[in-house]
């Protein structure tokens, strides 16, 4: 079989692989859900940090460690 210009046709493209039970749709929905949740969490965190007095957890942990270390060591005489 030859087309009107005398060129034989090339190989036909293979059909796309079957979609396995909507896996792509589930993956896309999961990614969108993750991105929306992550973005919303960041926005809420930024709002809270700017408008409320949120304690610095790193400093609180250091203070807690110092208190524990002070209680472990016997007083020097």
PDB file of N, CA, C, O and CB in Angstrom:
ATOM      1  N   UNK A   1       0.842  -1.163   0.000  1.00  0.00           N
ATOM      2  CA  UNK A   1       0.000   0.000   0.000  1.00  0.00           C
ATOM      3  C   UNK A   1       0.897   1.239   0.000  1.00  0.00           C
ATOM      4  O   UNK A   1       1.844   1.333   0.781  1.00  0.00           O
ATOM      5  CB  UNK A   1      -0.964  -0.009   1.217  1.00  0.00           C
ATOM      6  N   UNK A   2       0.587   2.183  -0.883  1.00  0.00           N
ATOM      7  CA  UNK A   2       1.380   3.379  -1.059  1.00  0.00           C
ATOM      8  C   UNK A   2       0.426   4.563  -1.091  1.00  0.00           C
ATOM      9  O   UNK A   2      -0.666   4.472  -1.654  1.00  0.00           O
ATOM     10  CB  UNK A   2       2.247   3.305  -2.355  1.00  0.00           C
ATOM     11  N   UNK A   3       0.846   5.704  -0.472  1.00  0.00           N
ATOM     12  CA  UNK A   3      -0.038   6.867  -0.482  1.00  0.00           C
ATOM     13  C   UNK A   3       0.037   7.582  -1.826  1.00  0.00           C
ATOM     14  O   UNK A   3       0.682   7.083  -2.748  1.00  0.00           O
ATOM     15  CB  UNK A   3       0.326   7.835   0.658  1.00  0.00           C
ATOM     16  N   UNK A   4      -0.607   8.734  -1.957  1.00  0.00           N
ATOM     17  CA  UNK A   4      -0.691   9.428  -3.247  1.00  0.00           C
ATOM     18  C   UNK A   4       0.659   9.933  -3.724  1.00  0.00           C
ATOM     19  O   UNK A   4       0.818  10.181  -4.919  1.00  0.00           O
ATOM     20  CB  UNK A   4      -1.655  10.588  -3.150  1.00  0.00           C
ATOM     21  N   UNK A   5       1.645  10.095  -2.837  1.00  0.00           N
ATOM     22  CA  UNK A   5       2.979  10.545  -3.245  1.00  0.00           C
ATOM     23  C   UNK A   5       3.913   9.379  -3.522  1.00  0.00           C
ATOM     24  O   UNK A   5       5.066   9.597  -3.895  1.00  0.00           O
ATOM     25  CB  UNK A   5       3.580  11.437  -2.177  1.00  0.00           C
ATOM     26  N   UNK A   6       3.463   8.188  -3.356  1.00  0.00           N
ATOM     27  CA  UNK A   6       4.291   7.018  -3.613  1.00  0.00           C
ATOM     28  C   UNK A   6       5.143   6.610  -2.428  1.00  0.00           C
ATOM     29  O   UNK A   6       6.095   5.848  -2.595  1.00  0.00           O
ATOM     30  CB  UNK A   6       5.170   7.273  -4.785  1.00  0.00           C
ATOM     31  N   UNK A   7       4.826   7.100  -1.221  1.00  0.00           N
ATOM     32  CA  UNK A   7       5.600   6.785  -0.014  1.00  0.00           C
ATOM     33  C   UNK A   7       4.853   5.711   0.763  1.00  0.00           C
ATOM     34  O   UNK A   7       3.669   5.861   1.062  1.00  0.00           O
ATOM     35  CB  UNK A   7       5.831   8.063   0.873  1.00  0.00           C
ATOM     36  N   UNK A   8       5.548   4.630   1.088  1.00  0.00           N
ATOM     37  CA  UNK A   8       4.875   3.594   1.876  1.00  0.00           C
ATOM     38  C   UNK A   8       4.612   4.110   3.292  1.00  0.00           C
ATOM     39  O   UNK A   8       5.403   4.894   3.816  1.00  0.00           O
ATOM     40  CB  UNK A   8       5.727   2.292   1.919  1.00  0.00           C
ATOM     41  N   UNK A   9       3.533   3.690   3.906  1.00  0.00           N
ATOM     42  CA  UNK A   9       3.231   4.159   5.266  1.00  0.00           C
ATOM     43  C   UNK A   9       4.213   3.581   6.279  1.00  0.00           C
ATOM     44  O   UNK A   9       4.702   2.460   6.132  1.00  0.00           O
ATOM     45  CB  UNK A   9       1.792   3.781   5.657  1.00  0.00           C
ATOM     46  N   UNK A  10       4.488   4.379   7.313  1.00  0.00           N
ATOM     47  CA  UNK A  10       5.377   3.930   8.383  1.00  0.00           C
ATOM     48  C   UNK A  10       4.623   3.023   9.328  1.00  0.00           C
ATOM     49  O   UNK A  10       3.439   2.750   9.130  1.00  0.00           O
ATOM     50  CB  UNK A  10       5.972   5.124   9.147  1.00  0.00           C
ATOM     51  N   UNK A  11       5.305   2.561  10.347  1.00  0.00           N
ATOM     52  CA  UNK A  11       4.631   1.693  11.316  1.00  0.00           C
ATOM     53  C   UNK A  11       3.537   2.477  12.043  1.00  0.00           C
ATOM     54  O   UNK A  11       3.697   3.660  12.346  1.00  0.00           O
ATOM     55  CB  UNK A  11       5.649   1.107  12.335  1.00  0.00           C
ATOM     56  N   UNK A  12       2.454   1.811  12.308  1.00  0.00           N
ATOM     57  CA  UNK A  12       1.348   2.477  13.008  1.00  0.00           C
ATOM     58  C   UNK A  12       1.722   2.656  14.474  1.00  0.00           C
ATOM     59  O   UNK A  12       2.375   1.792  15.058  1.00  0.00           O
ATOM     60  CB  UNK A  12       0.022   1.662  12.873  1.00  0.00           C
ATOM     61  N   UNK A  13       1.312   3.774  15.072  1.00  0.00           N
ATOM     62  CA  UNK A  13       1.643   3.988  16.487  1.00  0.00           C
ATOM     63  C   UNK A  13       0.937   2.957  17.363  1.00  0.00           C
ATOM     64  O   UNK A  13      -0.193   2.547  17.099  1.00  0.00           O
ATOM     65  CB  UNK A  13       1.254   5.418  16.928  1.00  0.00           C
ATOM     66  N   UNK A  14       1.635   2.566  18.393  1.00  0.00           N
ATOM     67  CA  UNK A  14       1.036   1.574  19.292  1.00  0.00           C
ATOM     68  C   UNK A  14      -0.010   2.267  20.157  1.00  0.00           C
ATOM     69  O   UNK A  14       0.145   3.440  20.495  1.00  0.00           O
ATOM     70  CB  UNK A  14       2.122   0.882  20.181  1.00  0.00           C
ATOM     71  N   UNK A  15      -1.053   1.565  20.510  1.00  0.00           N
ATOM     72  CA  UNK A  15      -2.089   2.181  21.346  1.00  0.00           C
ATOM     73  C   UNK A  15      -1.540   2.442  22.742  1.00  0.00           C
ATOM     74  O   UNK A  15      -0.631   1.741  23.187  1.00  0.00           O
ATOM     75  CB  UNK A  15      -3.349   1.278  21.421  1.00  0.00           C
ATOM     76  N   UNK A  16      -2.076   3.440  23.439  1.00  0.00           N
ATOM     77  CA  UNK A  16      -1.592   3.703  24.796  1.00  0.00           C
ATOM     78  C   UNK A  16      -1.908   2.521  25.703  1.00  0.00           C
ATOM     79  O   UNK A  16      -2.891   1.811  25.489  1.00  0.00           O
ATOM     80  CB  UNK A  16      -2.220   4.999  25.361  1.00  0.00           C
ATOM     81  N   UNK A  17      -1.071   2.311  26.719  1.00  0.00           N
ATOM     82  CA  UNK A  17      -1.328   1.192  27.631  1.00  0.00           C
ATOM     83  C   UNK A  17      -2.655   1.402  28.347  1.00  0.00           C
ATOM     84  O   UNK A  17      -3.060   2.538  28.595  1.00  0.00           O
ATOM     85  CB  UNK A  17      -0.178   1.041  28.659  1.00  0.00           C
ATOM     86  N   UNK A  18      -3.322   0.321  28.674  1.00  0.00           N
ATOM     87  CA  UNK A  18      -4.609   0.464  29.365  1.00  0.00           C
ATOM     88  C   UNK A  18      -4.407   1.088  30.747  1.00  0.00           C
ATOM     89  O   UNK A  18      -3.425   0.809  31.434  1.00  0.00           O
ATOM     90  CB  UNK A  18      -5.314  -0.911  29.495  1.00  0.00           C
ATOM     91  N   UNK A  19      -5.336   1.918  31.128  1.00  0.00           N
ATOM     92  CA  UNK A  19      -5.286   2.549  32.442  1.00  0.00           C
ATOM     93  C   UNK A  19      -5.728   1.520  33.470  1.00  0.00           C
ATOM     94  O   UNK A  19      -6.852   1.022  33.410  1.00  0.00           O
ATOM     95  CB  UNK A  19      -6.184   3.832  32.501  1.00  0.00           C
ATOM     96  N   UNK A  20      -4.873   1.209  34.387  1.00  0.00           N
ATOM     97  CA  UNK A  20      -5.143   0.169  35.381  1.00  0.00           C
ATOM     98  C   UNK A  20      -6.064   0.704  36.475  1.00  0.00           C
ATOM     99  O   UNK A  20      -5.606   1.285  37.459  1.00  0.00           O
ATOM    100  CB  UNK A  20      -3.826  -0.350  35.997  1.00  0.00           C
ATOM    101  N   UNK A  21      -7.362   0.501  36.290  1.00  0.00           N
ATOM    102  CA  UNK A  21      -8.377   0.860  37.287  1.00  0.00           C
ATOM    103  C   UNK A  21      -8.291   2.322  37.724  1.00  0.00           C
ATOM    104  O   UNK A  21      -8.519   2.633  38.892  1.00  0.00           O
ATOM    105  CB  UNK A  21      -8.244  -0.035  38.500  1.00  0.00           C
ATOM    106  N   UNK A  22      -7.970   3.197  36.816  1.00  0.00           N
ATOM    107  CA  UNK A  22      -7.928   4.619  37.151  1.00  0.00           C
ATOM    108  C   UNK A  22      -6.764   4.990  38.044  1.00  0.00           C
ATOM    109  O   UNK A  22      -6.859   5.945  38.815  1.00  0.00           O
ATOM    110  CB  UNK A  22      -9.200   5.020  37.814  1.00  0.00           C
ATOM    111  N   UNK A  23      -5.655   4.246  37.954  1.00  0.00           N
ATOM    112  CA  UNK A  23      -4.501   4.511  38.820  1.00  0.00           C
ATOM    113  C   UNK A  23      -3.980   5.928  38.640  1.00  0.00           C
ATOM    114  O   UNK A  23      -3.635   6.592  39.617  1.00  0.00           O
ATOM    115  CB  UNK A  23      -3.384   3.511  38.538  1.00  0.00           C
ATOM    116  N   UNK A  24      -3.921   6.393  37.411  1.00  0.00           N
ATOM    117  CA  UNK A  24      -3.431   7.754  37.174  1.00  0.00           C
ATOM    118  C   UNK A  24      -4.336   8.776  37.844  1.00  0.00           C
ATOM    119  O   UNK A  24      -3.857   9.751  38.423  1.00  0.00           O
ATOM    120  CB  UNK A  24      -3.337   8.040  35.667  1.00  0.00           C
ATOM    121  N   UNK A  25      -5.630   8.555  37.768  1.00  0.00           N
ATOM    122  CA  UNK A  25      -6.560   9.497  38.380  1.00  0.00           C
ATOM    123  C   UNK A  25      -6.410   9.496  39.896  1.00  0.00           C
ATOM    124  O   UNK A  25      -6.459  10.552  40.527  1.00  0.00           O
ATOM    125  CB  UNK A  25      -8.001   9.156  37.991  1.00  0.00           C
ATOM    126  N   UNK A  26      -6.229   8.317  40.480  1.00  0.00           N
ATOM    127  CA  UNK A  26      -6.038   8.240  41.932  1.00  0.00           C
ATOM    128  C   UNK A  26      -4.739   8.912  42.333  1.00  0.00           C
ATOM    129  O   UNK A  26      -4.692   9.633  43.330  1.00  0.00           O
ATOM    130  CB  UNK A  26      -6.046   6.779  42.408  1.00  0.00           C
ATOM    131  N   UNK A  27      -3.663   8.677  41.550  1.00  0.00           N
ATOM    132  CA  UNK A  27      -2.381   9.301  41.857  1.00  0.00           C
ATOM    133  C   UNK A  27      -2.478  10.819  41.762  1.00  0.00           C
ATOM    134  O   UNK A  27      -1.949  11.534  42.613  1.00  0.00           O
ATOM    135  CB  UNK A  27      -1.293   8.781  40.913  1.00  0.00           C
ATOM    136  N   UNK A  28      -3.153  11.308  40.727  1.00  0.00           N
ATOM    137  CA  UNK A  28      -3.302  12.754  40.555  1.00  0.00           C
ATOM    138  C   UNK A  28      -4.131  13.337  41.698  1.00  0.00           C
ATOM    139  O   UNK A  28      -3.799  14.399  42.224  1.00  0.00           O
ATOM    140  CB  UNK A  28      -3.960  13.077  39.191  1.00  0.00           C
ATOM    141  N   UNK A  29      -5.197  12.656  42.083  1.00  0.00           N
ATOM    142  CA  UNK A  29      -6.038  13.144  43.174  1.00  0.00           C
ATOM    143  C   UNK A  29      -5.262  13.155  44.485  1.00  0.00           C
ATOM    144  O   UNK A  29      -5.404  14.083  45.282  1.00  0.00           O
ATOM    145  CB  UNK A  29      -7.302  12.280  43.311  1.00  0.00           C
ATOM    146  N   UNK A  30      -4.444  12.132  44.714  1.00  0.00           N
ATOM    147  CA  UNK A  30      -3.652  12.075  45.943  1.00  0.00           C
ATOM    148  C   UNK A  30      -2.620  13.199  45.967  1.00  0.00           C
ATOM    149  O   UNK A  30      -2.380  13.799  47.015  1.00  0.00           O
ATOM    150  CB  UNK A  30      -2.954  10.708  46.076  1.00  0.00           C
ATOM    151  N   UNK A  31      -2.015  13.483  44.830  1.00  0.00           N
ATOM    152  CA  UNK A  31      -1.022  14.556  44.775  1.00  0.00           C
ATOM    153  C   UNK A  31      -1.676  15.915  45.004  1.00  0.00           C
ATOM    154  O   UNK A  31      -1.128  16.757  45.716  1.00  0.00           O
ATOM    155  CB  UNK A  31      -0.292  14.541  43.426  1.00  0.00           C
ATOM    156  N   UNK A  32      -2.834  16.129  44.409  1.00  0.00           N
ATOM    157  CA  UNK A  32      -3.540  17.393  44.609  1.00  0.00           C
ATOM    158  C   UNK A  32      -3.953  17.540  46.066  1.00  0.00           C
ATOM    159  O   UNK A  32      -3.837  18.625  46.636  1.00  0.00           O
ATOM    160  CB  UNK A  32      -4.774  17.480  43.692  1.00  0.00           C
ATOM    161  N   UNK A  33      -4.434  16.454  46.674  1.00  0.00           N
ATOM    162  CA  UNK A  33      -4.830  16.501  48.079  1.00  0.00           C
ATOM    163  C   UNK A  33      -3.623  16.827  48.962  1.00  0.00           C
ATOM    164  O   UNK A  33      -3.732  17.632  49.887  1.00  0.00           O
ATOM    165  CB  UNK A  33      -5.464  15.159  48.507  1.00  0.00           C
ATOM    166  N   UNK A  34      -2.481  16.210  48.682  1.00  0.00           N
ATOM    167  CA  UNK A  34      -1.275  16.480  49.460  1.00  0.00           C
ATOM    168  C   UNK A  34      -0.859  17.942  49.315  1.00  0.00           C
ATOM    169  O   UNK A  34      -0.573  18.608  50.310  1.00  0.00           O
ATOM    170  CB  UNK A  34      -0.130  15.552  49.018  1.00  0.00           C
ATOM    171  N   UNK A  35      -0.824  18.443  48.078  1.00  0.00           N
ATOM    172  CA  UNK A  35      -0.382  19.816  47.851  1.00  0.00           C
ATOM    173  C   UNK A  35      -1.328  20.828  48.502  1.00  0.00           C
ATOM    174  O   UNK A  35      -0.880  21.822  49.073  1.00  0.00           O
ATOM    175  CB  UNK A  35      -0.275  20.091  46.351  1.00  0.00           C
ATOM    176  N   UNK A  36      -2.633  20.572  48.416  1.00  0.00           N
ATOM    177  CA  UNK A  36      -3.577  21.484  49.055  1.00  0.00           C
ATOM    178  C   UNK A  36      -3.422  21.469  50.577  1.00  0.00           C
ATOM    179  O   UNK A  36      -3.432  22.523  51.212  1.00  0.00           O
ATOM    180  CB  UNK A  36      -5.013  21.115  48.671  1.00  0.00           C
ATOM    181  N   UNK A  37      -3.279  20.296  51.152  1.00  0.00           N
ATOM    182  CA  UNK A  37      -3.098  20.199  52.600  1.00  0.00           C
ATOM    183  C   UNK A  37      -1.807  20.831  53.062  1.00  0.00           C
ATOM    184  O   UNK A  37      -1.779  21.524  54.079  1.00  0.00           O
ATOM    185  CB  UNK A  37      -3.133  18.762  53.032  1.00  0.00           C
ATOM    186  N   UNK A  38      -0.736  20.598  52.324  1.00  0.00           N
ATOM    187  CA  UNK A  38       0.569  21.171  52.657  1.00  0.00           C
ATOM    188  C   UNK A  38       0.506  22.691  52.579  1.00  0.00           C
ATOM    189  O   UNK A  38       0.992  23.380  53.475  1.00  0.00           O
ATOM    190  CB  UNK A  38       1.666  20.627  51.710  1.00  0.00           C
ATOM    191  N   UNK A  39      -0.094  23.219  51.504  1.00  0.00           N
ATOM    192  CA  UNK A  39      -0.190  24.669  51.328  1.00  0.00           C
ATOM    193  C   UNK A  39      -1.059  25.297  52.409  1.00  0.00           C
ATOM    194  O   UNK A  39      -0.702  26.332  52.973  1.00  0.00           O
ATOM    195  CB  UNK A  39      -0.752  25.002  49.945  1.00  0.00           C
ATOM    196  N   UNK A  40      -2.190  24.679  52.698  1.00  0.00           N
ATOM    197  CA  UNK A  40      -3.078  25.205  53.727  1.00  0.00           C
ATOM    198  C   UNK A  40      -2.388  25.189  55.094  1.00  0.00           C
ATOM    199  O   UNK A  40      -2.519  26.137  55.870  1.00  0.00           O
ATOM    200  CB  UNK A  40      -4.384  24.389  53.776  1.00  0.00           C
ATOM    201  N   UNK A  41      -1.663  24.128  55.383  1.00  0.00           N
ATOM    202  CA  UNK A  41      -0.928  24.055  56.648  1.00  0.00           C
ATOM    203  C   UNK A  41       0.113  25.146  56.764  1.00  0.00           C
ATOM    204  O   UNK A  41       0.274  25.742  57.830  1.00  0.00           O
ATOM    205  CB  UNK A  41      -0.264  22.705  56.793  1.00  0.00           C
ATOM    206  N   UNK A  42       0.823  25.417  55.681  1.00  0.00           N
ATOM    207  CA  UNK A  42       1.809  26.495  55.695  1.00  0.00           C
ATOM    208  C   UNK A  42       1.149  27.847  55.904  1.00  0.00           C
ATOM    209  O   UNK A  42       1.645  28.666  56.678  1.00  0.00           O
ATOM    210  CB  UNK A  42       2.605  26.501  54.398  1.00  0.00           C
ATOM    211  N   UNK A  43       0.042  28.086  55.226  1.00  0.00           N
ATOM    212  CA  UNK A  43      -0.648  29.370  55.372  1.00  0.00           C
ATOM    213  C   UNK A  43      -1.153  29.571  56.802  1.00  0.00           C
ATOM    214  O   UNK A  43      -1.010  30.655  57.368  1.00  0.00           O
ATOM    215  CB  UNK A  43      -1.821  29.458  54.385  1.00  0.00           C
ATOM    216  N   UNK A  44      -1.737  28.533  57.377  1.00  0.00           N
ATOM    217  CA  UNK A  44      -2.225  28.639  58.753  1.00  0.00           C
ATOM    218  C   UNK A  44      -1.060  28.856  59.713  1.00  0.00           C
ATOM    219  O   UNK A  44      -1.156  29.664  60.637  1.00  0.00           O
ATOM    220  CB  UNK A  44      -3.018  27.373  59.149  1.00  0.00           C
ATOM    221  N   UNK A  45       0.030  28.145  59.498  1.00  0.00           N
ATOM    222  CA  UNK A  45       1.205  28.315  60.350  1.00  0.00           C
ATOM    223  C   UNK A  45       1.775  29.719  60.264  1.00  0.00           C
ATOM    224  O   UNK A  45       2.148  30.301  61.282  1.00  0.00           O
ATOM    225  CB  UNK A  45       2.270  27.311  59.975  1.00  0.00           C
ATOM    226  N   UNK A  46       1.845  30.268  59.062  1.00  0.00           N
ATOM    227  CA  UNK A  46       2.354  31.637  58.910  1.00  0.00           C
ATOM    228  C   UNK A  46       1.433  32.640  59.600  1.00  0.00           C
ATOM    229  O   UNK A  46       1.902  33.568  60.260  1.00  0.00           O
ATOM    230  CB  UNK A  46       2.502  31.996  57.417  1.00  0.00           C
ATOM    231  N   UNK A  47       0.133  32.454  59.449  1.00  0.00           N
ATOM    232  CA  UNK A  47      -0.828  33.355  60.082  1.00  0.00           C
ATOM    233  C   UNK A  47      -0.678  33.314  61.604  1.00  0.00           C
ATOM    234  O   UNK A  47      -0.625  34.353  62.262  1.00  0.00           O
ATOM    235  CB  UNK A  47      -2.270  32.981  59.674  1.00  0.00           C
ATOM    236  N   UNK A  48      -0.611  32.111  62.145  1.00  0.00           N
ATOM    237  CA  UNK A  48      -0.483  31.977  63.600  1.00  0.00           C
ATOM    238  C   UNK A  48       0.828  32.574  64.103  1.00  0.00           C
ATOM    239  O   UNK A  48       0.847  33.242  65.137  1.00  0.00           O
ATOM    240  CB  UNK A  48      -0.574  30.503  64.008  1.00  0.00           C
ATOM    241  N   UNK A  49       1.918  32.341  63.385  1.00  0.00           N
ATOM    242  CA  UNK A  49       3.216  32.843  63.813  1.00  0.00           C
ATOM    243  C   UNK A  49       3.255  34.368  63.794  1.00  0.00           C
ATOM    244  O   UNK A  49       3.916  34.981  64.634  1.00  0.00           O
ATOM    245  CB  UNK A  49       4.319  32.279  62.924  1.00  0.00           C
ATOM    246  N   UNK A  50       2.560  34.980  62.855  1.00  0.00           N
ATOM    247  CA  UNK A  50       2.581  36.435  62.752  1.00  0.00           C
ATOM    248  C   UNK A  50       1.616  37.111  63.722  1.00  0.00           C
ATOM    249  O   UNK A  50       1.870  38.238  64.147  1.00  0.00           O
ATOM    250  CB  UNK A  50       2.251  36.851  61.342  1.00  0.00           C
ATOM    251  N   UNK A  51       0.535  36.461  64.077  1.00  0.00           N
ATOM    252  CA  UNK A  51      -0.516  37.126  64.839  1.00  0.00           C
ATOM    253  C   UNK A  51      -0.642  36.674  66.295  1.00  0.00           C
ATOM    254  O   UNK A  51      -1.372  37.292  67.069  1.00  0.00           O
ATOM    255  CB  UNK A  51      -1.810  36.913  64.160  1.00  0.00           C
ATOM    256  N   UNK A  52       0.054  35.616  66.671  1.00  0.00           N
ATOM    257  CA  UNK A  52      -0.036  35.125  68.037  1.00  0.00           C
ATOM    258  C   UNK A  52       1.355  34.884  68.578  1.00  0.00           C
ATOM    259  O   UNK A  52       2.303  34.690  67.817  1.00  0.00           O
ATOM    260  CB  UNK A  52      -0.875  33.840  68.110  1.00  0.00           C
ATOM    261  N   UNK A  53       1.477  34.897  69.899  1.00  0.00           N
ATOM    262  CA  UNK A  53       2.774  34.683  70.536  1.00  0.00           C
ATOM    263  C   UNK A  53       3.005  33.179  70.692  1.00  0.00           C
ATOM    264  O   UNK A  53       2.666  32.589  71.718  1.00  0.00           O
ATOM    265  CB  UNK A  53       2.845  35.406  71.922  1.00  0.00           C
ATOM    266  N   UNK A  54       3.580  32.581  69.674  1.00  0.00           N
ATOM    267  CA  UNK A  54       3.859  31.150  69.669  1.00  0.00           C
ATOM    268  C   UNK A  54       5.222  30.932  70.327  1.00  0.00           C
ATOM    269  O   UNK A  54       6.194  31.570  69.921  1.00  0.00           O
ATOM    270  CB  UNK A  54       3.830  30.566  68.210  1.00  0.00           C
ATOM    271  N   UNK A  55       5.329  30.058  71.324  1.00  0.00           N
ATOM    272  CA  UNK A  55       6.625  29.846  71.976  1.00  0.00           C
ATOM    273  C   UNK A  55       7.620  29.169  71.035  1.00  0.00           C
ATOM    274  O   UNK A  55       7.244  28.371  70.176  1.00  0.00           O
ATOM    275  CB  UNK A  55       6.450  29.002  73.244  1.00  0.00           C
ATOM    276  N   UNK A  56       8.879  29.503  71.213  1.00  0.00           N
ATOM    277  CA  UNK A  56       9.946  28.894  70.429  1.00  0.00           C
ATOM    278  C   UNK A  56      10.254  27.528  71.044  1.00  0.00           C
ATOM    279  O   UNK A  56      10.806  27.447  72.141  1.00  0.00           O
ATOM    280  CB  UNK A  56      11.226  29.808  70.390  1.00  0.00           C
ATOM    281  N   UNK A  57       9.901  26.473  70.343  1.00  0.00           N
ATOM    282  CA  UNK A  57      10.053  25.124  70.899  1.00  0.00           C
ATOM    283  C   UNK A  57      11.514  24.741  71.090  1.00  0.00           C
ATOM    284  O   UNK A  57      11.832  23.998  72.018  1.00  0.00           O
ATOM    285  CB  UNK A  57       9.374  24.108  69.998  1.00  0.00           C
ATOM    286  N   UNK A  58      12.399  25.222  70.245  1.00  0.00           N
ATOM    287  CA  UNK A  58      13.818  24.884  70.384  1.00  0.00           C
ATOM    288  C   UNK A  58      14.347  25.415  71.721  1.00  0.00           C
ATOM    289  O   UNK A  58      15.093  24.722  72.412  1.00  0.00           O
ATOM    290  CB  UNK A  58      14.644  25.468  69.196  1.00  0.00           C
ATOM    291  N   UNK A  59      13.962  26.637  72.082  1.00  0.00           N
ATOM    292  CA  UNK A  59      14.408  27.203  73.362  1.00  0.00           C
ATOM    293  C   UNK A  59      13.786  26.451  74.531  1.00  0.00           C
ATOM    294  O   UNK A  59      14.450  26.205  75.538  1.00  0.00           O
ATOM    295  CB  UNK A  59      14.053  28.698  73.449  1.00  0.00           C
ATOM    296  N   UNK A  60      12.521  26.088  74.401  1.00  0.00           N
ATOM    297  CA  UNK A  60      11.852  25.353  75.480  1.00  0.00           C
ATOM    298  C   UNK A  60      12.523  23.999  75.708  1.00  0.00           C
ATOM    299  O   UNK A  60      12.690  23.573  76.851  1.00  0.00           O
ATOM    300  CB  UNK A  60      10.355  25.158  75.154  1.00  0.00           C
ATOM    301  N   UNK A  61      12.906  23.324  74.625  1.00  0.00           N
ATOM    302  CA  UNK A  61      13.565  22.020  74.754  1.00  0.00           C
ATOM    303  C   UNK A  61      14.919  22.177  75.426  1.00  0.00           C
ATOM    304  O   UNK A  61      15.287  21.370  76.279  1.00  0.00           O
ATOM    305  CB  UNK A  61      13.730  21.351  73.374  1.00  0.00           C
ATOM    306  N   UNK A  62      15.668  23.218  75.046  1.00  0.00           N
ATOM    307  CA  UNK A  62      16.976  23.451  75.671  1.00  0.00           C
ATOM    308  C   UNK A  62      16.813  23.728  77.174  1.00  0.00           C
ATOM    309  O   UNK A  62      17.578  23.209  77.986  1.00  0.00           O
ATOM    310  CB  UNK A  62      17.704  24.638  74.979  1.00  0.00           C
ATOM    311  N   UNK A  63      15.832  24.533  77.538  1.00  0.00           N
ATOM    312  CA  UNK A  63      15.579  24.809  78.954  1.00  0.00           C
ATOM    313  C   UNK A  63      15.215  23.525  79.697  1.00  0.00           C
ATOM    314  O   UNK A  63      15.664  23.302  80.821  1.00  0.00           O
ATOM    315  CB  UNK A  63      14.455  25.850  79.109  1.00  0.00           C
ATOM    316  N   UNK A  64      14.403  22.688  79.062  1.00  0.00           N
ATOM    317  CA  UNK A  64      14.004  21.423  79.665  1.00  0.00           C
ATOM    318  C   UNK A  64      15.223  20.519  79.883  1.00  0.00           C
ATOM    319  O   UNK A  64      15.355  19.890  80.934  1.00  0.00           O
ATOM    320  CB  UNK A  64      12.962  20.714  78.780  1.00  0.00           C
ATOM    321  N   UNK A  65      16.114  20.458  78.884  1.00  0.00           N
ATOM    322  CA  UNK A  65      17.328  19.635  79.026  1.00  0.00           C
ATOM    323  C   UNK A  65      18.213  20.149  80.150  1.00  0.00           C
ATOM    324  O   UNK A  65      18.779  19.360  80.905  1.00  0.00           O
ATOM    325  CB  UNK A  65      18.121  19.612  77.713  1.00  0.00           C
ATOM    326  N   UNK A  66      18.336  21.473  80.267  1.00  0.00           N
ATOM    327  CA  UNK A  66      19.156  22.048  81.336  1.00  0.00           C
ATOM    328  C   UNK A  66      18.573  21.710  82.699  1.00  0.00           C
ATOM    329  O   UNK A  66      19.312  21.389  83.630  1.00  0.00           O
ATOM    330  CB  UNK A  66      19.270  23.572  81.173  1.00  0.00           C
ATOM    331  N   UNK A  67      17.249  21.781  82.821  1.00  0.00           N
ATOM    332  CA  UNK A  67      16.600  21.440  84.089  1.00  0.00           C
ATOM    333  C   UNK A  67      16.848  19.982  84.461  1.00  0.00           C
ATOM    334  O   UNK A  67      17.115  19.672  85.621  1.00  0.00           O
ATOM    335  CB  UNK A  67      15.094  21.711  84.009  1.00  0.00           C
ATOM    336  N   UNK A  68      16.760  19.098  83.488  1.00  0.00           N
ATOM    337  CA  UNK A  68      16.980  17.673  83.747  1.00  0.00           C
ATOM    338  C   UNK A  68      18.427  17.421  84.141  1.00  0.00           C
ATOM    339  O   UNK A  68      18.700  16.664  85.072  1.00  0.00           O
ATOM    340  CB  UNK A  68      16.613  16.833  82.511  1.00  0.00           C
ATOM    341  N   UNK A  69      19.365  18.066  83.423  1.00  0.00           N
ATOM    342  CA  UNK A  69      20.787  17.897  83.754  1.00  0.00           C
ATOM    343  C   UNK A  69      21.087  18.421  85.146  1.00  0.00           C
ATOM    344  O   UNK A  69      21.884  17.824  85.870  1.00  0.00           O
ATOM    345  CB  UNK A  69      21.671  18.613  82.726  1.00  0.00           C
ATOM    346  N   UNK A  70      20.466  19.518  85.531  1.00  0.00           N
ATOM    347  CA  UNK A  70      20.693  20.073  86.858  1.00  0.00           C
ATOM    348  C   UNK A  70      20.173  19.148  87.946  1.00  0.00           C
ATOM    349  O   UNK A  70      20.757  19.066  89.027  1.00  0.00           O
ATOM    350  CB  UNK A  70      20.036  21.435  86.978  1.00  0.00           C
ATOM    351  N   UNK A  71      19.077  18.451  87.666  1.00  0.00           N
ATOM    352  CA  UNK A  71      18.515  17.526  88.653  1.00  0.00           C
ATOM    353  C   UNK A  71      19.307  16.226  88.736  1.00  0.00           C
ATOM    354  O   UNK A  71      19.322  15.578  89.782  1.00  0.00           O
ATOM    355  CB  UNK A  71      17.063  17.221  88.316  1.00  0.00           C
ATOM    356  N   UNK A  72      19.968  15.836  87.642  1.00  0.00           N
ATOM    357  CA  UNK A  72      20.739  14.579  87.647  1.00  0.00           C
ATOM    358  C   UNK A  72      22.025  14.736  88.437  1.00  0.00           C
ATOM    359  O   UNK A  72      22.410  13.828  89.174  1.00  0.00           O
ATOM    360  CB  UNK A  72      21.061  14.131  86.211  1.00  0.00           C
ATOM    361  N   UNK A  73      22.695  15.869  88.298  1.00  0.00           N
ATOM    362  CA  UNK A  73      23.994  16.058  88.942  1.00  0.00           C
ATOM    363  C   UNK A  73      23.812  16.302  90.438  1.00  0.00           C
ATOM    364  O   UNK A  73      22.999  17.139  90.830  1.00  0.00           O
ATOM    365  CB  UNK A  73      24.757  17.234  88.293  1.00  0.00           C
ATOM    366  N   UNK A  74      24.547  15.594  91.267  1.00  0.00           N
ATOM    367  CA  UNK A  74      24.450  15.855  92.701  1.00  0.00           C
ATOM    368  C   UNK A  74      25.116  17.207  93.010  1.00  0.00           C
ATOM    369  O   UNK A  74      26.080  17.588  92.346  1.00  0.00           O
ATOM    370  CB  UNK A  74      25.117  14.700  93.525  1.00  0.00           C
ATOM    371  N   UNK A  75      24.617  17.910  93.992  1.00  0.00           N
ATOM    372  CA  UNK A  75      25.217  19.206  94.315  1.00  0.00           C
ATOM    373  C   UNK A  75      26.655  19.009  94.804  1.00  0.00           C
ATOM    374  O   UNK A  75      26.956  18.098  95.575  1.00  0.00           O
ATOM    375  CB  UNK A  75      24.375  19.948  95.389  1.00  0.00           C
ATOM    376  N   UNK A  76      27.512  19.881  94.335  1.00  0.00           N
ATOM    377  CA  UNK A  76      28.931  19.773  94.750  1.00  0.00           C
ATOM    378  C   UNK A  76      29.094  20.396  96.113  1.00  0.00           C
ATOM    379  O   UNK A  76      28.539  21.463  96.376  1.00  0.00           O
ATOM    380  CB  UNK A  76      29.886  20.461  93.724  1.00  0.00           C
ATOM    381  N   UNK A  77      29.866  19.733  97.011  1.00  0.00           N
ATOM    382  CA  UNK A  77      30.074  20.215  98.369  1.00  0.00           C
ATOM    383  C   UNK A  77      31.499  20.591  98.606  1.00  0.00           C
ATOM    384  O   UNK A  77      31.850  21.019  99.706  1.00  0.00           O
ATOM    385  CB  UNK A  77      29.653  19.185  99.367  1.00  0.00           C
TER     386      UNK A  77
END
